[in-house]
Structure formats: structure tokens, C-alpha cells
Amino acid sequence: MSETIDQLLSITDGAGNSTINLDGTTGDVTVGGGGMMGNVVVRGSSDSDRIRLDSGNSKITCNETDGTPLVEIGGGSAGTARICLAGSDNKIVIRDADSNILAQLGANANLMLGGGDDDGDVTLKDSEGNIRIHAGGGLGIIELKNENEVNRVELRSEGSIAVGGGSRHGELTVLGAVGTQRIRLDASNNNIVLKDEDANIVAQLGEDGNLVLGGGAYDGDIKVKNDQGTITVEISGNDGDILLFNADCAEEFDLSASTVDASPGTVLVLEDDGRLVPCLAAYDRRVAGIAAGAGEYKPGLVLDRRVTGFKRIAVALIGKTYCRVDAGYGPVVVGTPLTTSATPGHAQAAADPLRGFGATIGKALAPLANGCGLIPVLVSLR
């Protein structure tokens, strides 16, 4: 049975105000008005609200059979529903059954996934349904895959980047501000290449173990610094020079087991077994040299550095070093030849040229009028 009503059907309240209108002309259904908020409620068989359109809160709510909100659209801030579209917060929120937020898209353009015992993942597929990009919140990894879903690039949370695999060599290219290739790591030929802004190769490390520096209007240099940031070694590609900024050439020797004090600057002589002890006599022709490293002069080159089972010490053989000197046997001036003395580990002025032959360790580079002191010496054993 049906009945046709032309144009408009109105339902009024006790005061005669229309609260529900069905307009046959426009097909509109209007609820509310006349001082009344209009709501539309669809109930289930148990009389619980399943769908509710609430004009007072400007909200659409879909509920479970027990009345728990499943979906909320509109209204004020995001509520507790499983899916909330909150207009005032400009936010979309998805929750689990325990109200933990699993996903949230906010007005600040941030997308948050995961939480509430669930890892957040992002997966992008191609038109064939193959996963091409995967971001895993559980492992903290971003994976780029080929058409067979084999990883080609991996960026991991511990700071590592893996490129290649799946029967393909990995390549990593870093571009400059104008788009030119500046750094390239190429697994196909095991090369690391650095280029200037004109694409000239200025450094290259190859699988043959060779490091090539320079080219493209640049000299290739190698500079080595100490822990204070001071350059101590430089290899110059322009001049072909190796520059050692420390003072002397030294060689390591074994110390005698009986030696207690052999601090830098100590004058050392050979024992019968070839090990060293501080000098104890003047004009000793067994003199080996001066313990390197005292004062501001450090060895620029040390030879024969190895483990022998004995304590070893670097002895200055040539160049400048600081030496312990006793001027009690005669004053020392710049240029004074020095030899061993009876003061343990000290040099003295070699006043007797005949006795000094074969026992001279070098020439003084600074004066010492009296007493004992540490002065620079030009080492020249003769």
C-alpha cells in the first residue's frame, strides 16, 4: 500500500513548529529547526544507536552493538572511536580495540603509524602489485626493491646503508649543487671516485689497492696530523716531496735489563750484547747516540720498530734533538763538540780532539755555561 502526497510533508511539535520536512519537489529531508536541534538516529534490533547524525555536535557516529563508537566524522576534537575524522583538530585518527592510536594524520602534515603493541609499516606497490618501497617501524628500516621484490637499497636505523644485491652491483652517487657528480661509489669495479665541479677526477681508490690523488688542475697531497691537529707528515704531489715536520731520524734499540733511567735526552752507549745503557765515562767510543724525543724535537722517522722481548728506545742518529749536558767539565757554547761524560746519561764538551775522535755525538746548538741542563744538539756521530 502506498500513498502519494504532493510537494511537502511536515511533522510539527506541540507548538506548531515544523521539525521534520519531506520535500517532494527537491527530494530533501530536513530534521530540526524551530528552536530544535535535528538528529537522525538509526537503531539496531537491540534498540542501541548504530548510526547517529548529531546536528548539535556536527558529528556522524557509527557504533558497535554495545554502543562503542567505531567511526566518528566531524565534531570537536578526536574522540575515542576506532576511526575519527575531527574537523576542529584537522586530524584523522585510527585506534585499536584498546583505544591505542595506531595511525594519525594531523594538520601539520605529519603521518604517524604504529603504537599500542603494533609496528607501523608503510608499503608502496607498483601497478602489478609488487612491493617496491617498504618502511618498517619494527626494524627501523627502509627498503627499495626491484620488480621481483628483491632489496636493492636498505637504510637501517643503526646508520648503515646497503646498496645492490639481487644480481646487481650497487652504486652510490652524490651530486653537487648544480647536479654534477661529485662522489661515486661503484661496486661493479670496486672504485671510490671524487670529482671536482668540472667532473675531473681528483681522487680515486681502486680494487687494486692504489690510491690516486690529484688531477683536474689540482695537486694531490697527503697530510697526516697528530692528536693536536698539527700536520706532522706531508706528501706533496706538486713537488714530489715527502715532508717530515719533526726533527730527527732515529732507530730503536734494546735497552739493557739493568737500565732504570733512559728518559729522552739521555746519552746512551753500547754494552757487549749490543743493548744500551746510559753513559758512565768520558770519551766513551761505544757511544750509540741520544735518546730521542726530548723538548720540542720529536723523531721525524723511526727505524726498526718491532717487538723483541726487551724494552726498546728510539735513539737519534742524525738531525736535531735535545740532549742532557753537564757543563761542570767545561762551558758549552754554540758549536762545541760533545762527547760522553762520567755523569750518568750526560754529555760534556769534547775539549780533547784526540780523545773525542770516535766518541763525539754532535755539536751544541745552544750554550750552557755551568751546571746540568737540556740543550738542543745537532747529532753527528764521529
Helices and strands as residue ranges (DSSP letters): E 8-12, E 18-23, E 29-31, E 39-43, E 49-54, E 59-63, E 69-74, E 83-86, E 91-95, E 101-105, E 111-113, E 121-125, E 131-136, E 141-145, E 151-156, E 161-163, E 171-175, E 181-186, E 191-195, E 201-205, E 211-213, E 221-225, E 231-236, E 241-244, E 248-254, E 267-270, E 276-278, E 287-291, E 299-303, E 312-326, G 327-329, E 337-340, E 347-349, H 353-356, E 360-364, E 372-380
